[in-house]
Amino acid sequence: MSKLRFRSMVLVGSVAVAVGLPLLGHWLRRSEPQRCAFDGLSIESHFRVIVRGPDSEHHFCSVHCAERWLEQPGIVAVEIMVTDESSGQPVEAADAWFVRSTVTTNPINRNRVHAFRRREDAERHAHAFNGEVLTEKSHPFQSRLSN
């Protein structure tokens, strides 16, 4: 093998390593968005619902998906956490205020139920977006929380 050919191969190899390593690192570090356990859609953090069972934890993109998933036979929910849309912080569903309004959180499943930690935030959302604060009877997870 000639010196010129050897140098060319070393140069090409060096360029490939210089370009390839950062791309490989980026690919290895990338994080896929978490997907809804019911319909596989990406989960936006302000609408996340978490249902914990005896041995598992499932994440959902909306109240709608969590409700549909919980309707399946044999599903046991130990804890249901929703995300307060005002702060982005988790709150137990039993302590949350829910509003059904004209705003959809997801155009695919058309979820219109919103969760809030504070009643004032729920009422503000309901007033601003032609909605209603849900009562205990219409609470999305009421049947699961009373068990």
N, C-alpha and C positions, 0 to 999 in steps of 0.2 A: 504494500500500500504506500502510495507516495505521501510526502509530507503535506502537500497541498490538500489532498483528499482527507487526510487525517485531521488537519486544522479545520477544514470545512465541516466535518462531522462533529468536531468538538464545539464549534461555533453554533451549529444548528441545535445540538444537544443542550448547550448552555441557554440558548434563547428559549427552547421548549421548557426547560426547567424554570427559568425566570418568569415565564408567562404562566406556566401550568400550575406551579405551587400556589400562587395567590388565588387562582380560580378554584383549585382543589380545596383550599382552606375555606373559601367563601361557600362552596357547595356543602362542605361538611358542617359548617356552623349555621347554615340557614335553618330557620325554624318554620315549619309548615304551620299555617294557621290552624288552630284547634277546630275540629269539625263537630257539628251537632250529632248527638247519638241517635236522634230520630230521623232526620232527613239529610244529614251529611253536609249541610251548608256551613260556611264559615261563621264563626261566632264573634260578634262584636261585643267588646267587653261590657258596655253599658246595658246590654240586654241579656246577659248570661244568666242562666238558671242552672243550679247544681242540685242533683238529687242523689243523696247518699243512701245506699241500702246497707244491709248487714255486712256485706263483703265487697261492696263495689261503690264506685262513684261515677255518675254520668253527667255530662255537660250538654246543655241545650242552647240553641240560638234565640229562643223566645219562650215566653210563658205558654204560647200555643203548642209548641213542640213538646214541652215537658208535660203538659196536660194530656196530649194524645198518647205519649209514651206510657204515662201512668195508668191509662185506661186498659192496658194490656193485662190479661190474666196472669196472676202469680207475681206481679211486681210488688215489692215491699219497699216502702220509703221510710227510712229512719229519720231523715232530716231533709228539708227542702230549703235551699237558699236562693234568693233572687238578688238582683243587683239594683240598688237605688239609682235611678236614672239621673238624679240631681248631683250625687257625689261620686258615683261609680263604685261605692263600697257595698260589700255583701250585707244582707239583712235576712233574718229568718223569715220565711214566707208567712208564718203565723203572726208576725209583728208588722208586716208590710201593709201599705195601703195600695190598692190597685185601682186603676182608672181604665175604662174603655173609652177611647176617643177616636177621632177621625184620622189620627196619625198612625201610619203603619210602620212598624219597626223593620219589617222585611217584606219586600214586594212579592216574593215567591209564596210564602205561606200566609201573607196578609194579616199577621198578628197586629192587633190593635189594643192589646192589654199592656199597660205600663205599670211598673212597680216603683214605689217610693217609700222611704223610711219614715218620712214625716207627713202627717195629714195635710199640713199647709201646702206642701209641695204638690201633693196629689190634687188638692182643690184648685191650685193655681193652674196646673196642667189641664184639668177638666174645664175650667173657665176659658182658658186660652184656645183650646182645641175642640170645643163643642163636645165635651165628653161627660161621663158620669163616674163619680167615685163609687166603686162597687161595695155593696153591703156585705155583711157576714154571710148571708144566704147565697150571694153570687160570687163570693171569693173563689178565685180559680182553683185553689187547692183545698177548699174547705172539707171535702169528704175525706181527703187523705190526712188532714191535720187532726181531725176529730177521732181517728181510729187509734 
